[in-house]
Amino acid sequence: MTRAQKEQDIRSAIDRHWAASAAGDQVAEHEIYHDDAVCAYPQSGEVIHGRHNLQALRSHHPGKPSGFAVRRIVGEGDLWVTEYAIDYEGKSAFTVSIMEFKDGKVARETQYFADPFDAPAWRAQWVERAG
């Protein structure tokens, strides 16, 4: 398999993963992970070991997302990054997912979650407001 085909297969798997995540399809969402995948949430200090535990954790989230939008996916080889926004109970979280693949499946993922904040007035002259 060529590098280009491998990357195309990974990108397709990522697209299926995020579509399943947005749809709430827990089974399809977790097909992308190795059985012994590790997922880290650095902001809370949590590490989830294994696809089964990751799926169980996400399946028991008390709130279902009311919105989900992938903003950008970039990557090559076995390292891929997705920026997305997810809404829970009327509150958005801007999220970055860093996926490390091994043999076509995610072996390690690190996710960062950030709450939106008001832009300070002092820098208005140098910035453009995003839509």
Secondary structure, DSSP 4 states (H G I P E B T S, - for coil): --HHHHHHHHHHHHHHHHHHHHHT-HHHHTTTEEEEEEEEETTTTEEEESHHHHHHHHHT-SS-EEEEEEEEEEEETTEEEEEEEEEETTEEEEEEEEEEEETTEEEEEEEEEE---PPPGGGGGG-----
